[in-house]
Amino acid sequence: MFDKIQTVNYVSFKRLVYEYLSEYLSINTESIKNEYIKNKKILLYKDRNNSKILYTSSVALQVSNSQNRETMELASAIALHLSATCGDVFNVQIVPPGLIHFELTDSALAGWLQRLVEKSGGVGKVGEAGGERIPNAQCPMPHALFPIQHAHARCCSLVLLAHRERLIQLREPLANTSPSFWNVISPNPIPWLNCDGRLRLNHPDERRLISELVGVVDNIECRDVRGSVKWEKAALNLSQAFEDFWRNCRIWGEVKIMSPKLAQARLGLLMATQSVLKFVLEVKLKIFAPLEL
């Protein structure tokens, strides 16, 4: 059985790549360090392909002229250094004309999802995220945001149902607002990976939901994009991805009987989704995150 998952200290993978690139540039000239680190000019994009979590950086194209080096040569040097530094988290490759690809490993993604489950009820640090939580009390639900609140409540009810049916075991099954809202006793960790160390969650709707989660958390944690994020749209996209996942990826019935570890991994994805939805609802949109409707 493959139970080991990669420990990830950063919540945002985009932020983690920034840190790796900044560290590499910091060992070069001060001019590069000042221009591209202090002014946050390192360009980094998340790929829209939901089948994998992939980031692309054009940093070699940006700095090669100032270093009097060929772009591909510099890209190769950066990739070689970062492969040795973060090869357990990202598979690092270069592609012409000098782009650097960072593809997330399954073990790192499993560790990230596990952390969201363990930190359920609060993603990121409230002080850094630009807001404070609202009291978790009944309040009017804006019509446009109801799908987000509905998705959050659905996640909660499904996890509690799984606890009652002993598919998972929670230490604190009753609804509350503590950071340990989902304190999972068993299975711990969630069986994200199969016996080959590959992620169990490979259905297109599972991958889309994971990609949306990664993107929203990137927006929460990365300072360079916070002011430009349309949080209502981001949350609606996440809630729609959840609805598609719930519609097409079964947990109960035959899946529960024949593939209980897959069912548990899907429940873990529900808990991770609830964690992010709760944070966006309460901190970014300033509205109630209902436990039930």
C-alpha positions in Angstrom: 0.0 0.0 0.0 1.3 3.4 -1.0 0.4 5.7 2.0 3.2 8.2 2.0 2.3 11.6 0.6 4.6 14.6 0.0 4.5 17.3 2.7 3.8 20.7 1.2 4.6 23.7 3.4 3.0 26.3 1.0 -0.7 26.5 0.5 -0.3 28.2 -3.0 1.8 26.4 -5.6 2.1 29.6 -7.6 3.6 31.3 -4.6 5.9 28.3 -4.1 7.2 28.6 -7.7 7.7 32.3 -7.2 9.8 31.5 -4.2 12.0 29.0 -6.0 12.6 31.4 -9.0 13.3 34.3 -6.7 15.8 32.2 -4.7 17.6 31.3 -8.0 17.7 34.9 -9.2 18.9 36.1 -5.8 22.2 34.3 -6.3 22.8 36.4 -9.5 23.4 40.1 -9.9 21.8 42.6 -7.6 20.2 44.3 -10.6 18.3 41.2 -11.4 17.3 40.7 -7.8 16.1 44.2 -7.5 14.3 44.4 -10.8 12.5 41.1 -10.9 12.0 40.2 -7.3 11.3 43.5 -5.6 9.1 44.7 -8.5 7.4 41.3 -8.9 8.1 41.1 -12.6 8.6 37.4 -12.8 5.9 36.2 -15.3 4.2 32.9 -14.3 1.0 31.4 -15.7 -1.1 28.4 -14.7 -2.0 26.2 -17.7 -5.7 25.8 -18.4 -5.4 22.1 -19.1 -7.3 20.5 -16.2 -5.6 17.1 -16.7 -2.5 18.4 -14.9 -1.4 21.3 -12.7 1.2 23.0 -14.8 2.8 26.5 -14.4 4.9 28.2 -17.2 7.5 30.8 -16.5 9.3 33.0 -19.1 11.9 34.2 -16.6 14.8 33.0 -18.8 13.4 35.1 -21.7 13.2 38.1 -19.4 16.7 38.0 -18.0 18.9 36.3 -20.6 19.9 39.6 -22.4 21.0 41.3 -19.2 23.1 38.2 -18.4 24.6 37.9 -21.9 23.5 34.3 -22.1 21.5 32.3 -24.6 17.9 31.9 -23.5 17.8 28.1 -23.7 21.2 27.9 -21.9 19.9 30.0 -19.1 16.6 28.1 -19.0 18.5 24.8 -18.8 20.6 26.1 -15.9 17.5 27.3 -14.0 15.7 24.0 -14.7 18.7 22.0 -13.5 19.0 23.9 -10.3 15.3 23.7 -9.5 15.0 20.0 -10.4 17.5 19.4 -7.6 15.7 21.8 -5.3 12.1 20.9 -5.8 12.0 17.8 -7.9 9.8 16.1 -5.3 7.1 18.8 -5.8 7.5 19.7 -9.5 8.7 18.0 -12.6 10.7 20.8 -14.2 11.2 20.9 -18.0 12.2 23.5 -20.6 10.6 24.0 -24.0 11.6 26.4 -26.8 12.2 29.3 -27.0 13.2 29.1 -23.3 10.0 28.6 -21.3 10.2 26.6 -18.1 7.4 24.2 -17.2 6.6 23.2 -13.6 4.3 20.2 -13.5 3.0 19.3 -10.0 3.7 15.7 -8.9 0.9 13.5 -7.7 2.5 13.1 -4.3 2.7 16.8 -3.8 -0.9 17.3 -4.9 -2.0 14.6 -2.5 -0.1 16.4 0.3 -1.7 19.7 -0.6 -5.2 18.2 -0.6 -4.5 16.6 2.7 -3.5 19.9 4.2 -6.7 21.6 3.0 -8.7 18.8 4.7 -6.7 19.2 7.9 -7.0 23.0 7.8 -10.7 22.9 6.8 -12.6 25.9 8.0 -9.8 28.3 7.1 -7.5 28.7 4.1 -4.6 31.0 4.4 -4.1 33.6 7.1 -6.9 36.1 7.6 -4.5 39.0 8.2 -2.8 38.3 4.9 -5.9 37.5 3.0 -7.3 41.0 3.3 -10.3 40.6 5.5 -11.9 39.2 8.6 -14.4 36.5 9.0 -18.1 37.3 9.6 -19.9 35.7 12.5 -21.3 32.3 11.4 -25.0 33.2 12.0 -28.0 33.3 9.8 -28.2 36.2 7.5 -29.9 37.0 4.1 -28.5 35.1 1.1 -27.9 37.3 -2.0 -29.6 35.5 -4.9 -26.5 35.7 -7.2 -24.3 34.0 -4.5 -26.8 31.3 -3.5 -25.1 28.7 -5.7 -21.9 29.1 -3.8 -23.6 28.8 -0.4 -25.6 25.8 -1.7 -22.4 24.1 -2.8 -20.8 24.8 0.7 -23.9 23.4 2.5 -24.0 20.4 0.2 -20.3 19.6 1.0 -21.1 19.7 4.7 -24.2 17.5 4.5 -22.4 14.9 2.4 -19.4 14.6 4.7 -21.7 14.2 7.7 -23.7 11.6 5.9 -20.4 9.7 5.1 -19.6 9.8 8.9 -23.0 8.4 9.8 -22.6 5.6 7.3 -19.0 4.9 8.6 -17.3 5.6 5.3 -15.2 8.0 7.3 -14.8 8.7 11.0 -14.8 12.2 12.4 -13.7 13.2 15.9 -16.1 16.2 15.9 -19.0 15.2 13.7 -21.3 18.0 14.9 -21.3 21.3 13.0 -19.3 24.1 14.5 -17.0 26.9 13.4 -13.7 25.7 14.8 -10.7 25.4 12.5 -10.8 21.6 13.0 -14.3 21.4 11.6 -13.4 18.1 9.8 -11.1 16.3 12.2 -10.8 13.1 10.4 -9.8 10.1 12.5 -10.1 7.5 9.8 -8.8 7.2 7.2 -5.8 9.3 8.0 -4.3 10.3 5.7 -7.0 10.2 3.0 -6.1 7.5 0.5 -5.4 10.0 -2.3 -2.8 7.8 -4.0 -3.0 4.3 -5.3 -0.5 1.5 -4.8 1.6 2.9 -7.6 1.8 6.4 -6.0 -0.6 7.9 -8.6 -3.6 10.1 -7.7 -6.8 8.2 -7.6 -8.8 11.2 -8.8 -8.6 11.0 -12.6 -12.1 11.7 -13.8 -12.3 14.9 -15.9 -14.7 16.5 -13.4 -12.4 15.5 -10.5 -9.5 17.1 -12.3 -11.4 20.2 -13.1 -12.5 20.7 -9.5 -8.9 20.2 -8.3 -7.7 22.7 -10.9 -10.3 25.3 -9.7 -9.2 24.7 -6.1 -5.6 25.3 -7.0 -6.4 28.5 -8.9 -8.6 30.0 -6.2 -6.0 29.3 -3.5 -3.3 30.8 -5.8 -5.4 33.9 -6.0 -5.9 34.0 -2.2 -2.2 33.7 -1.4 -0.4 35.6 -4.2 -0.1 39.2 -3.5 0.4 40.2 -7.1 -3.2 39.2 -8.2 -5.3 39.9 -5.1 -6.5 43.3 -6.1 -7.6 42.1 -9.6 -9.5 38.9 -8.6 -13.3 38.9 -9.3 -14.1 36.8 -6.3 -17.8 36.3 -7.1 -16.9 34.9 -10.5 -14.1 32.7 -9.1 -16.4 31.3 -6.4 -19.2 30.6 -8.9 -16.8 28.8 -11.1 -15.6 26.7 -8.2 -19.2 25.9 -7.1 -20.1 24.9 -10.6 -17.0 22.6 -10.8 -18.2 21.0 -7.6 -21.7 20.5 -8.9 -20.3 18.8 -12.0 -18.1 16.6 -9.8 -21.0 15.6 -7.6 -23.2 14.9 -10.6 -20.7 12.6 -12.4 -18.4 11.2 -9.7 -20.3 8.8 -7.4 -19.4 8.1 -3.8 -22.1 5.8 -2.6 -23.6 2.7 -4.1 -21.3 0.5 -6.1 -18.3 2.8 -5.7 -18.6 2.6 -1.9 -18.8 -1.2 -2.0 -16.3 -2.0 -4.7 -13.8 1.0 -4.4 -14.0 2.3 -0.9 -10.7 4.1 -1.1 -11.8 6.0 -4.2 -15.0 6.9 -2.4 -12.9 8.2 0.6 -10.6 10.2 -1.8 -13.7 11.8 -3.3 -14.9 12.7 0.2 -11.6 14.2 0.9 -12.0 16.4 -2.2 -15.4 17.4 -0.8 -13.8 18.5 2.4 -11.0 20.4 0.6 -13.7 22.2 -1.5 -15.7 23.1 1.6 -12.6 24.6 3.2 -11.9 26.9 0.2 -15.6 27.8 -0.3 -16.0 28.7 3.4 -12.9 31.0 3.2 -14.1 32.8 0.0 -17.6 33.2 1.3 -16.8 34.6 4.7 -13.5 36.5 4.0 -13.8 37.6 0.4 -17.5 37.9 -0.2 -18.4 38.8 3.4 -21.5 36.5 3.5 -22.6 33.6 5.5 -21.2 30.1 4.8 -24.2 27.9 5.7 -23.7 24.4 7.2 -27.1 23.4 5.9 -30.0 24.8 3.8 
